[in-house]
C-alpha cells in the first residue's frame, strides 16, 4: 500500500507481529530482516505489539540519523526512559523548562560551559557530563579517584569479598571466578568513585543489588510483566541514594565532582529528594553498566590466547615503574588499545532509538512523522565490507592492520551525534588499567579445560552483552610479588 516506505518483514500473527521473535533473540531477528531483503541494507520495518519499528543497518543512513538531530529526535526516548526509571513527570517538566535558572543565580559559578542562560536543566546536565568526562581536568580528577581503587583491589594481599575466600597464595594460587572478580573490582571502584565510601556503609549489598538490576534491566525498558526482582533492586538502589543524600555534606565530601554538580543543579530547581536520587541512580547505572563486562571479555580472550597474553604483557611493561602504573605510558600501548576496540566491536549489542519529528526521506525511503527508528550497532559491527569476511572471529589485530577502523562510520560502540557517550574516554581507560594490573600483579592460568563462555544474544541489552547464564571462566590466580 505504501511502496515508498520501508518494506516490512512478513509475519504470521496480527498485532503481535515480530514481538515474540524480537524478545526471544533480538539480534537473530534483526539479521533475518536484513538478509530477507537481500542484504541491501535498505531500511526495513518490524511490527511489535501493533507498533511499527523501522530498522537502519546502513552505516551511511545511521550517519544521517545522528547528524540531523532536529528531524530524528531523542527527546521522547529520554522522557520515556526517565519516567520508567522513576523520575516524576513534574520533575521532568521542570528540568525541560527554559531557562532552568534565573540570571545571576550563584549556581552558575560552578560551571565553565558556554551560553548557560539559554540551557534548561536537561541540557545543562548534558554539558556537565561533557565537562566532567571529556579529556581535561574533570576526567583527570575522576581517574585519580578510580585508578587507586582498582589498584587497591588488585593488590596481592587484598582479600576479595566475593570471589576469593582467602588471601592469594604465593605458592599454589587460588581458583577464582573471573566474572565475579571482575564485577567486584570494577563495581566497587565505580560505586566508591562516584559516591565515596559512605554509601556502602548505608547498604553494604548495594553492588549486588545493582548487578541484579543490571542483569535484567532490559525488562524495565520493555515493561516486561515478570520482573519483580529487577524492580525491587532498582527501588532499593534509589532508596539507598535517597538516604545517602540525607547525610550531612561533610560525610559525603569524597563524592565525585559530577555527583556534587548534579545534586546542586537539581536542588536549585527545587526537585524532590526522590527525583534527585532517581537521577543519580541513572548516572550510577550508566557509569557502571558496561565497563565490567568489557573487562571480563577482554581478559577472557587473553586467557585463551597465550600469544595475545604475552604480547600485551610485554607491551605494557613500560607502564610500570616500581610496581606503580603510569597512565601516560599506558596510553602508548597500541595492542591494548586494539584489544579494547575489538572487544567493543564484538560484544556491543544495543542500539540507538530516534523519533521522526517531521516527514522525511532516509535511505531512499519515506518516514512518517512520529515513526520510531532503531540503529542496531551489532548489524554495523559485523559488516564484511568493512571488517572483512573474518568478521565473526575475535581478532584485535584487525584494528592494528587498519588503524582507520576505529573511525569508520560503521563503528558505533558508543553511539553518535548528540548522544555520543561522554563516558567513552573514562570507560576505555578503566578497562586498560584493569587488564594491565591483572597481567602484572598475578600469574594467571586456566583451571583445567573449559569452554569459552558464550555471549548472551537471546535477550535484549542496553549495551555490552554479557555471557549466557552460568557462563564464566575459573582462573587460578597466584600473586607475583
ZIFENSUL-V530326 format. One line per field, one symbol per residue. phi: phi as a letter, one per 20 degrees, with the letter a starting at -180 (. if undefined). burial: # if it has 9 or more other ideal C-beta (glycine too) atoms within 8 Angstrom, else .. Layout:
phi=???
burial=???
This chain:
phi=.cfeegfdfgbeegmflegfffffagfffffffffgemlfmfgcccdclndeceddcegfffffgffdffededgffffffffffpeffffffffdfdffcfgnfffffeccfelffeeefgffffffgffedegqffffffffefgfffgffdffefefecedebfffeddmbfcffffffgffffffffffednffffffbfdgfffffffffcfgfffelffebfffffffffgffffffffefggfecfeffgfffffffffffenfffffffffffffgfffdfdffffgffffffffecfffgffffffegfedclneedfffffddfffgfffffffffdfbdbeccdfebgbdbmmcecfgnfdcccffffefdfffddnfefeefbgffeefcfegfdffeecfdmrmfdggfeffffffgfffffffffdecedbfemebffgefedfcfbdaefeffgnfacededcfeb
burial=....##.##.#....####.###.##########.##....#######...########.######.##.####..###.########..##.####.###.....##..#.#..#..####.###########...##.###.###.###.##.#...#...#...##...##.#####################.###.##..##.######.######.....#..##.#############.#....#..###############.#..############.#################....##.###.##..##....###.##..#.################.#####...#.##.###...#############..##...#....#.###....#..#.####.###.##.#####################.#.#......#.###.###.######..#########..
